C-alpha cells in the first residue's frame, strides 16, 4: 500500500470530531525520530552552556548524588535482616538520582547520550571539541563534588556511627572488586542511564517512576555507576581503607570506561541507528 493510501485510511471515519482528533493525538506516543530530536536539542543546549554553569551544576550533582548511598544506608539500618532487604534498600539508591535528574543538574553519565547525538548527527571537529569540553568539565566537577560529600559523610559527625558502619560495608562491596569485574558491571549501568534519558521525553508525567525504576535496577543488579560510587570510593580513601591509586585504577577508570561503553557505544549509537535514515 502506498503512503498516500495509508494516510487516507488512517484519517477515515473513526475520528468524527475535532475533540476526538485531539484525543487521538494526545494518546499517540512520540516516534523514535521525535524522541531523538528532543534529546538532540537538549544536547545542543548543554553544549552551548558556559563553563562556569557546567562547573557549578556538576559540583551540585556530585554532592547531591551522595544521597544515593545515604538512602541505601538508612533503609538498611531501618529494615530487618531478611532475604528481601537488599531489594527494598535499593530504592534508597534512587534518591540521589531523582534529585539530580529532576533538578536538571549535570551528571556525566547522562551526557554519554545527550551530547553524543548532536555529534553523530553532525560529526564535525567543532562539535567534537564541544563534547570533549563538556565531558571533561562535568566529569571533574562531579568527582570533586562526590569527594567533598565523602569527606562530609566520614568526618563531619553528622551521621550516626551505625549508619557510617553500613556505608563502609556498602562501599567495600561496590568498590573493592577487581578492575575487569568493575568494567563489566559498569556497562549495564551506562545503558540504563542512557535509557532513562531516552525515555523521559515520552514519559509524560511519569518521569519520577522512570528514574526510580531504572536506578533501582542499577542498585539491585549490583551494577556500577562512576559518579554515585565515587562517593563510596572517596569514603574508603578518606577513612584510610583504600589507597588513592587503587581507587583510581581498580575502580574509577574501569567503571568510567564501562559507563561510556554502555551509554555511548551501545545505547546512543543504537538509538542513532534506528533514526538516522529518517532525519536530515
Steps between C-alpha positions, in 0.01 A plus 500: 500500500629842408563764764210715371266204537621436854445865595154498347405183686633631831291818476171328429165513673624357830575860612177697481578833673781743578493399866543134406790589270664686789451195723664274242799732463536529877502122536752442219849412618797702381675329212865404533586787264327753726660358814836531326423862416410584860819343634709659223367848578570448868853402405550810286381716788742330742792536257441875479499564876785705652775310682414669830142372478623148426740509795241609756238263365750213497613574855142504621431168328812340652403613849132413480555158342636406844139464612500173308741333739341680796155380394619141472677514837198647680264240355739214584522631857120521532402173331519154659776266385297292254562354151290777343682788671754558216211541254322749727807702596588546132216752484717729712761500222250679277479802732816675380413441134149638547643820648766540232300406189174672591705800615660518152853485641797386294567129550781359288329176405194680362731679258621170352183513288362857523804675356604211276188509281575852367854379428402187307239703312762760407848350550712814471823590677321791667230275643758245613683777686179613667424145615854452632479832687167414662599144589827605664351793694197306623698188591753694708227706668296186578799323654603803707145534629480128579831512687385802702186308595712200601712717730185640661350154551819359651615786722220748571342303782156567352420130462447232760784252543278213392420678173871566441570130551233405247640750247839335548347158430316626190813673370722196545255277311475746208856627472739230619471277192749432222517731199355261236199432719456873563500566126247226421268612781516859375382427145136423594490809722606716204226344286234556769590867558490562124164321490366741761602796284339340194175417681442829682366695197216251454440430870249783543441545871678176587858630512522416870401138437740461207798629699403301810458173311819511296729626776350245740596236243859630493527445874304174516709360214823609676609702198752782537444870434817708486368809680271341760772253596763777503340603829562150630854486360572842652366377834736202498794725409439764768446234767829330406340177381615531139805660340429783252685315223287190549182708499611663176618201299305215660167684512475841335662445159336163419156620620534823302584303186218254562242777543619669179486173307148431627365852456673601176634204303196286572189706575569833327622342178209255494261791554665686213490189281123473522436861395785612278315407180209718612683818593693745285 
